Amino acid sequence: MGATSADVATVRSFNRFYTGVIGVLGEGLVRTPYSLTEARVLFELAQRHDTEVLALRRALDLDAGYLSRMLARFETDGLVVRERSERDARRQVVRLTPRGRDAYAMLDERSAAEIRELLDRLPGASRGRLLAAMRSIHGILGEDPRPDGFVLRDPGPGDFGWVVQRNGALYADECGWDHTYEALVAGVVAAYVENRDPERERAWIAESGGVPVGCVFCVRRDDDVAQLRLLHVEPEARGSGVGAALVDACARFAAEAGYAEIMLWTTALQRPAHRLYARAGFALEDEEPPSRRFGDTIRGQTWRKKLVDAAR
């Protein structure tokens, strides 16, 4: 399903709001003579000794004539010098002068001070939510959405609700499943919270950059068998090792808790998860006939892993 007009309006409204908050719509950025685009050019030039003009234009996606006029103004003001490249005389390079680097330092200092002032006005919890949301936007829209690293931790306040919401949303989006699947997840989570045996049951949240990116539950099936449940990894974190770490944590805990075996139920649709389970030592034991569940026709599967040597 494509974006609706309401979706587009939401993004445009946020853009207008946030550019107003950080003050990029006025005559000068952070009370300086430079526009946002001029500040971006100065920032890029400050990252290296010299820069090819063509590379600069491509990096910032600027019109060639517009960039040329801007650099001419900077040159007149003594901020940059332009000259032919020593490697290729057909290309032009530009670099900041000492005066240009002073201008960049002023912009950088004032921008950091304004952002710090904005963050300092927020209570700790609100600041954390804001930074997490910004990391999410950056991760989803950035060139490399995968997280740089992650940790596994116990669930905290709000995490169980997040598990239900994200499972419902992801499986609706990726598999077309209806609200009955979200209801099943809610039941699993509620039973865990209300009846958990801390010695034999545990849940993990995978977190990257302060943002939850996955989860898994290890629950008692019977005295000898543990069950892995509700494994999910956010799309931007897939391929980064999060899923493997969650499955491994679940199997290791089950072994240490004294279970002889761990099993899980999944469907034939979840092929990427099948590869993850197989690498972790699970084997497909049984595949059910097609049945109608979650508003879809699915084939349930049971996978099992022996834990006799897992704790050694």
N, C-alpha and C positions, 0 to 999 in steps of 0.2 A: 504494500500500500504506500503510495506516495505521500509527500507532505501536503497537509491541508492548508487552506488560506489562513486558518487560525494558527497553525504551526509557524507559518512565515511571519505572521503579525507578532507572535511571541518573541521570535528572535530579533525582529526589527525594534520592538519596544525595549528589549534588553539592551541592544546596541545604543539606542538613544539615551537610555537611562545611565548606562555605565560610562559612556564618553562624557556625559555631564558630570558624573561623580569624580572622575579623574582629571577633569578640566582640560580636555583636548579640543574643545570647540571654540575657545576664545582666540584672541589675536595672537597670543604667545603661549607656549607650553611652560608650565611651572614658573610663571612670571619672568620669562625671558623673551628675547626678540625672535625666537625660533618657533616655527610651526612644528606639528607632530612629524610630518614627513622630513623636514630638515633635521629634526633631532634624530630620526631613524638613520639618516645618511651619516650624520656625525658619529653615531654609535657604531655603525658598521666600519667606518674608516678607522675608528679608534681600536679595533680589534687586531690590527696588523700594521706592519710598517708601511706598506703601500698596497693598493688594490687596483686591479684592472677595472676601468670604467665599465666595460661590457659586463664583467662579472657582477659589479655593483648593481647595474641596471637590472640584470636578471634576478639577483637575489631579492631585490625590493620590488620587482615587477613595476618599474617606472617607465614612463614614456621617455624615449631617448632625448627629444628636444627639451622636455621639462627638466630632466636631470642635467643636461648640458647648461641650461640657463641658471640652474641652482648652483652648480659648481663654479660658473663664471662669477656669480655674486660672492660666493665663498672666497674665490681667488682675489677679488677686488678688496674684500674685507681682511685679507691676510690670513684666512683660516686654512687654506689648502694651497698646494702647488700641483700643477699637472705637467707631465712630460711624457716623452715617448718611452715605451718599454725597452729595456736593454735586451730582452729575449726576442722581441718581435716588434720592429719599428712601426708596423702597421697598427699596433695597439697603443692605447694611451693608459697611463697609470696615474693615480691621484693619491696623495698622502697628506695627512694633517701636519701643519706647522706647529711649533710650540704654542702659538696663540690659539690654534685650532684645538689642541689638546687641552688647553685651559678652558675653552668654551665647553668641550665635552665634559670635563670634570665638574664644571658648574652645573650643567644639565643633570648629570648623574647624581650629584649630591642633593640637589633640590628635589629631584624626582623621588629619591629614596626617602628624604625627609617627609614629603607629603604622604607617601604610602605608609610610612611608619606612624604618622599622625592619624591616618585613617584607621589603621589596625588597632592603635592604642585606645581609640574611642570605643571599641567593641568589647563586650564581656568575653571572657575566655572561651566559653562554649560557642558563642556566635562567631568568634574569630576562627575557631576550628572548623565550623561548618562552612564558612566562607572559603577558607583555604582549600578544604576538601573539594568543594564544588569547582573551584578554579582548576585544581589538578585534574579533575574529571574532564572538564572542557578541553584542557590542553591535551590530555591523553587521547581523547576521542578524535579531536580534529588535528592533532599533530602528525608530523611525518612518520614518527615511530611511536605508535600508541602503546607498546608493551612497557610494563613497569620495569624500572631499573633494578628493583629488588623487592622482596616481600618477607613478611614474618607470619608465623602461625601463632595465634593467641586464643585464649578462652573468650567466649562471647561476653560482651558487656551490655550495658543498658541500650535498648533499641535494636540490638543485633538480631534477636529472634524475629521481631517484626520485619526487619530487612530481609531475612531469609525467606519468609513467606511471600513478601511482595516481589522480590527479584525472581524467585522460582516461578511464580505465577506469570510475571511479565515476560520472562525469557522464553518459557515453554509456549506461551501464547504466540509470541513473535516468531520463534524458530520452528515450532512444530504445529502451530495452529490449534493447540489444546484449549479447551474451554475452562470455565471457572471451577469445574469439579476437581481439576488437578490442584488448583490453589487451595481448595478446601481440604484435599488429602494432605497437602504439605502442612497446613495449619493444624490438622489433627495430630500429625507426627510430632510437630514442634510442641504442641500443648501437652501431649503425653510425656514427652521428654522432660519438660520443665516441671510438671506436677509429680512425676513418679521416678525421676532419675535415681539410679543407684550409683553414687560417685565412685565406688570401687570398680564398677564394671561398665560404666557408660560415660561417654565424653563427647563434646562437640568442639570444633575448631573453626575459627574465622581466619581466612587469609587476608592480610592487609598490606597494601602497598601505598606509600606516600600518604599515610593517614586515612586511606579510603579502603573499605572492604571490597575484595575482588573475588572471593570464593568462600565456600564452606563445605563441611562434611560432618556427619553424625555417626558415632559408633554406639549401637544400642544392643541390648540383650535380646536374642531370639529365643534361646533356651539356655540351660546351664552350660552346655558345651559349644554353642554356636553364637557368635556375634553377627550383627548385620550392619553393613555399611549403608547409610541412607543419606539422601538429599545432597549428594555431591553436585556442586555446580561451580563453574568458573566463569567470571565475567568475560565477554568477548574480547575486550582489550588486553586481558591477561593470558589468553590462551597461547600455548606455545612457549611460555616462559618458565615452565616447571612447577607452576602453582598446583595443577591437578595432580601431578605425580607426588608432590610433597604431601598433599592432603590424603591421598590414598595410602601412602606409606605410613603417615602418622596414625591413621585409623587401624591399619593392620598391626603395627607395632604395639599399640595400646591394647588391642584385643589379645595378642599373644601374652603380654605382660600381665593382663587381667586374668589369665588362666584358661581362656577359651582354646579349644582344640581346632576350631575352624571358624572362618569368617565367610559370609555369603552376601550377595546383593541381588536385587531385582532391578532389571532395566528393560529396555525394549530394543527391538531390532533396528530402530531408527538411529540410536545413539552410537554410530560407528566410530567416531573419534574416541568416545569413552571406552569402547571395546578394546581399542589398541592400548589405551592407558591401563585397563584392567589386566590385559594379557601380559604386558611388560612387568606388572607388579606381581605376577605369579598366579592370578586367577584363571580358572578354566571354565568355559561354557559347559554347564551340566545339562540344561534342558531348555527347549524353546516351546512355548505354548502355541496352540492353534490361534489363528486370528480371532480377536474379540473386540467388542465395541467398548471403549473406555475414553474418558476425557473428550468426548465429541469426535473421536477418531477411531479408525480400525487399526489396532496395533497387535504386534506379536511380542508377548512378554518373554523375558529370558531370565534364567537363574545362573549366576556365576558363583564358584566356590574356590576357596584357597585353604589348604591345610596349614596349620600354624605350629606343628610339632617342633620345628627347629627355628621358628621366627624369633623367639625371645633370646636365643643363644648368641 
